Amino acid sequence: MQRQAVASSPAPLAFIGSWGAVAGVRLLGVRVTACTVINLAEHRRREAAGIAAVTSPALLDRLLGLPTAVPVSDPLLWAQMADQPPGILERGADDANVTRRLESPLTITDVVVHAAAGRELRAVQDASLFAGFTRRWVAAARSRVPDAAMLEAKLCGVGVLEPDHRVLLAAEGPVALTRDGWSWLLEEKAYRRWLSGQRGIRETVSPDPATDGASGSGEG
């Protein structure tokens, strides 16, 4: 089967080495390069508050249900969040109001799975795990990608890149964009990796009662 390179979609690997590319981050059990747009306002706010990545999915899911910077009366949440630093959530001193301060630190625009020769089909299957979150790509190690892998990629909406980053197959957008504590967690893990690459900052884990071993996932 003869294929022609497609130029309609920019290769995300062109951003590798720039401040918004995060290489070697493990998301959903897959090591990827995440192409990101950093939320600079939130990044600077976290720096000032002494907060890095927050990796408790239970906490993130609970915060996602609150508006940002708007006091909400919730006596149960007020009690549960007693140990939260004000950079994450503020508790009213004389009432049961809570105010969410934490926002997502970045947006993941693309993920790229690097495929060794002969592993292209598996890489496509790994990349397809992100169908509900972002655009996904496979970066092939050789120019001739097996037809089975190309067909699977087309069916799954996964883009394929040649070794020189030319686009063989353009990636599709997320199938049905998921926004919950787990999707936020992917962004926090990418942010953690970005921070470690920028300044060697260690992750700050929120001391909340719902951490559930948040920092012990083993994912980078």
N, C-alpha and C positions, 0 to 999 in steps of 0.2 A: 504494500500500500504506500503510495507516494503522498507525502504531506508537505504543506507549505507553511513557513513561519508566518504567524499572525502578528501584526504590528499595532492592533487596535487597543491593546491594553499594556501599560508599562510594566516591565518586569520589576517586581518588588525587591529583588536582590540588588537592584541599583542603589537602594538605600542603605545597604550594609556598610557599616563604618560610620554612618551618620548618627547623630544623637538620638534619633527615634527608632533605630533598629536594635533589637535585643536578640542576640544569638545564643544558642545553647540553653534555652529555657524549656523545662519539661512541663507540658500542659496536657491534661487528660492522659497521662502516661506516655506521651510521645514527645521526643525532643525536637523542637522546632526553632526556626528563626521567626520572631514576631515583629512585624512592621507596625510601629505604633505612632500615635500622635499624643505627645505628653500634655497633660493638663498643667500648664506652668503655674497658674494661680494656685491650684491645689497642692502642687509640689512645693511651692514656696511657703504656703500656709503650713504644710506638714513639717517642713524644715524648722520653721519658727516655733512650732508646738513640740518639736522633738519626737515626731511620729514618722515611722517609715512605712513598710508594708503591713497591712492588717489581713491576716490569713485565716480568720475563723469564719467558715461559711454560715454558721448559725447566726453569728453577730451581723454579718453583712446582709443576710436575708432579712433580719429584723430591722436593720437600719433602712433597707430599701423601701420598707413600708411607710417610712416617715418622710415628710417634706423636708427639704434642706433649709436651714436657718429660720424655721417657723416653729414657735413654741406649740407643743401639743400636750394636752392634759391626759396623762395616762399613769395612774397611781401604781399599777403593776409594773410597768416598764421602768418607772422612776425608782422603784425598789430594786429591781433586778440589775439596773445599771449603776449601782452605787459605787463600784470600783472603776468606772470608766473615766479616763482623763478628759478634761474639757475639750481637747482637740478632736475627740471623736464624737462626744455627746455631752451636752451641758444639762445639768439638773437644776431646776429652780430651787432657791434656798428655802422659800417659805410656802411653796405649793408643790403640786405633783406635776408641774410642767417639765417636759424634756424637749431639748432642741438638738436636732441632728446637725453636726458640723462636717462630718466626713463625706467626701465625694469621691468618685472614681478618679484615680490619679492619671489614667491614660485611656485611650481608645485603641483597640487592636484592629487595624484595617486589613491585615493579611497575615496568614501563617504560612511558612514554607517548610516542607519536610524534605530533607536531603536524602536522595535515593542512591545507594551504591549500585553498581552494575549488577543486573540480575535481580534486584530487589524493588524494581519500579512498581510492580503491582501491589506489593505489600505497602509501599509508601503511599500509593493512591488510597488504599483502604484506611491507612492511618490518617491521612489528610481529610478524608470524608467525615471523620468524627467531629470536625468543626463546622459541619453544615449549618448548624443552628446558631453559630456565633459570628462567623466572619468569612471573608474570601479565603480560599485555601489553594495551595500550590504544591507541586512536586518539582524539585530541582534535580534533574537527571545528571548522572555522572558521565553519560555517553550520549552522543547525538542521535543514535538510532534507538528509539524507545520501542519495545515490543508492542505489536498491535493490540494484544490483549489488555495491556496496561493503558494504552490510549483509549480504547473503547470503554474501559471501566471509568477512566477519568472523565470522559465525555458524559457518561451516564450519571456520574456523581457530581458533576459541576466543578471538578478539580482542574485547575490550570496546570500546564506542563511547561517547564523551562529547559532549554538546552544548556550545556555547560557554559556557554558564553552569555547566558541569561536572555537569549532571544526567546520569545514566546512561541511555543509550538501549538499550544491550546490555551485560549483565554479562560481564566477562572470566572465562575459565576458568583453572585452575591449569596449571602446566607439564605437558606431555604425559608425558614420562618424564624426571625430573629428572637432569640431567647434572652430575657432579661430577668435574672433572679440572683440569689446569693452565689450560685456556682459560676455564673457568667462573670459576676463582679470578682469572684475569686481568681479567675483566669487573669484578669487585668492586674490584680494585686500581685500575683506571682510574677507576671512580666515586669511589673514595677520593681519588685524586689531584686530581680536579676539585673534590671537596668541600673538600679542604685549601686549594686555591688560592682558593676562594671565602671560606673562613673567615679565613685569615691571610696569604694570598699566599705560602705556603710553596712552595718549588720542590721538585720530585720528587728523592728520593734514589734513585739507581739502584745496585743491588747490584753490586760489582765481581767478578762470578763469571765463570768461563770459558765459561758457557753463556748469556751475555746475548743473543747473536744479534741485536744491535741493538735491545735491548728498549725503549729510550727513543725509538727512531726510527720508531715506527709511524705517527706523524702524527695519531693519534687523541687527542682531548681527554678 
